C-alpha cells in the first residue's frame, strides 16, 4: 500500500504543468502624448485551468519601428528622436503573439513646466522649501509654501 502511494506522489510531482490557453496584454493600446510619456505593459498568461500568471518580465516585446518606440522591461517610451507616428508592439509568450498598437504624438512641442518635475526639485535642492525660507509661515519675498 505504501509503495503505491509513493508512486502516485512521485507521478504528481513530475506531471507537466497545464499549457497556457491565452496571453493578455494591458493596456490594449498605448498612447504616448509627450516626451515624458511612459506606459508599463502588464502581460498575463491565462492557463488552461483558468489561473493567471504575470509574465511581464519574461515575455518578449518588440516594436516594428524601433526608431519610434523603445521597450525596456515591459515599459514603453518614445524614442529620443522626437518623431510622431504609429507602431505596433509584438508581445510573444510561448509561441503566442499579441499585437498592441502604439500612437506617438506631441514629441516636437515642449512639455509644459510641471511643479512636480521642475519647480519642486529645484526648490528642494536649494533648500527653499525649508521652514527657514519659503516654507516659513510668513514665507519670503511675498511667496510662501504650505508644508502640509
C-alpha positions in Angstrom: 0.0 0.0 0.0 2.8 2.4 0.9 4.6 1.7 -2.3 1.6 2.7 -4.5 1.0 5.9 -2.5 4.7 6.9 -3.1 4.4 6.2 -6.8 1.3 8.4 -7.1 3.0 11.2 -5.2 6.1 11.0 -7.4 3.9 10.9 -10.6 2.1 14.1 -9.5 5.3 15.8 -8.6 6.7 15.3 -12.1 3.4 15.8 -14.1 3.7 18.5 -16.7 2.1 21.8 -15.9 -1.1 22.7 -17.8 -0.5 24.5 -21.1 -1.3 28.2 -21.3 -4.5 28.9 -23.2 -4.1 32.6 -23.9 -1.9 35.7 -23.4 -3.5 39.0 -22.4 -1.8 42.4 -22.6 -2.9 45.6 -20.7 -3.4 48.3 -21.9 -4.7 47.1 -25.3 -3.5 50.3 -26.9 -0.6 52.6 -25.9 -0.8 56.4 -26.4 2.4 58.4 -25.8 1.4 62.1 -26.0 4.6 63.8 -24.8 8.3 63.3 -24.5 7.8 62.3 -20.9 5.1 59.7 -21.6 5.7 56.2 -20.3 3.4 53.2 -20.2 4.0 50.0 -18.3 2.6 46.9 -20.0 1.2 44.1 -17.9 1.4 40.7 -19.7 -0.7 37.9 -18.2 -0.8 34.2 -19.2 -4.1 32.6 -18.7 -3.6 28.9 -18.1 -5.9 26.2 -19.4 -7.4 25.7 -15.8 -8.2 29.4 -15.6 -5.3 30.5 -13.4 -3.5 33.7 -14.2 0.3 34.3 -14.2 2.2 37.5 -14.6 4.8 37.0 -17.3 5.6 40.7 -18.0 9.3 40.4 -17.4 9.7 37.0 -19.2 7.7 37.7 -22.4 9.4 39.1 -25.4 8.2 42.6 -26.6 9.4 44.0 -29.9 8.5 47.2 -31.8 8.0 47.1 -35.5 9.5 50.6 -35.5 12.4 50.7 -33.0 13.2 54.3 -34.1 9.8 55.4 -32.8 9.2 53.4 -29.7 11.6 51.9 -27.1 10.6 48.9 -24.9 12.6 48.0 -21.8 11.3 45.5 -19.2 7.8 46.0 -20.4 8.0 49.8 -20.1 7.1 51.6 -23.4 8.5 55.1 -24.1 9.0 57.3 -27.2 12.5 57.1 -28.7 14.9 60.0 -28.3 14.5 61.0 -31.9 11.3 63.1 -31.2 9.3 61.6 -34.1 5.5 61.2 -34.2 3.8 58.2 -35.7 2.3 54.8 -35.2 3.8 51.5 -34.5 2.9 48.0 -33.3 4.3 46.1 -30.4 4.6 42.3 -30.8 4.3 40.5 -27.4 5.4 36.9 -27.7 5.0 34.3 -24.9 5.5 30.6 -25.6 4.7 30.8 -29.2 1.6 33.0 -28.9 1.8 36.6 -30.3 -0.4 39.6 -29.4 -0.1 42.9 -31.2 -0.5 46.2 -29.4 -1.0 49.4 -31.4 1.1 52.4 -30.3 0.4 56.0 -31.1 3.1 58.6 -30.6 2.3 62.3 -30.7 3.5 65.6 -29.3 7.2 64.8 -29.5 8.2 68.1 -31.1 6.4 70.5 -28.7 8.0 71.3 -25.4 6.5 69.8 -22.3 4.8 72.4 -20.0 6.6 73.2 -16.9 5.4 70.9 -14.2 5.7 71.7 -10.5 6.4 68.1 -9.7 9.3 67.7 -12.1 11.0 71.1 -12.3 9.9 73.6 -9.6 9.7 71.2 -6.6 13.1 69.6 -7.4 14.8 73.0 -7.7 13.3 74.3 -4.5 14.2 71.1 -2.6 17.8 71.1 -3.9 18.3 74.8 -2.9 16.5 74.4 0.5 13.9 77.0 -0.5 11.0 74.8 0.8 12.5 74.6 4.3 10.9 76.2 7.3 13.6 78.9 7.3 12.8 80.1 3.8 9.6 80.0 1.7 8.3 77.2 3.9 8.0 79.5 6.9 4.6 80.8 8.0 5.4 84.3 6.6 7.2 83.0 3.5 10.0 85.0 1.9 9.7 87.8 -0.6 5.9 87.6 -0.7 6.0 83.9 -1.6 5.1 81.2 0.9 4.7 77.5 0.6 2.4 75.2 2.6 4.5 72.4 4.0 1.3 70.4 4.5 
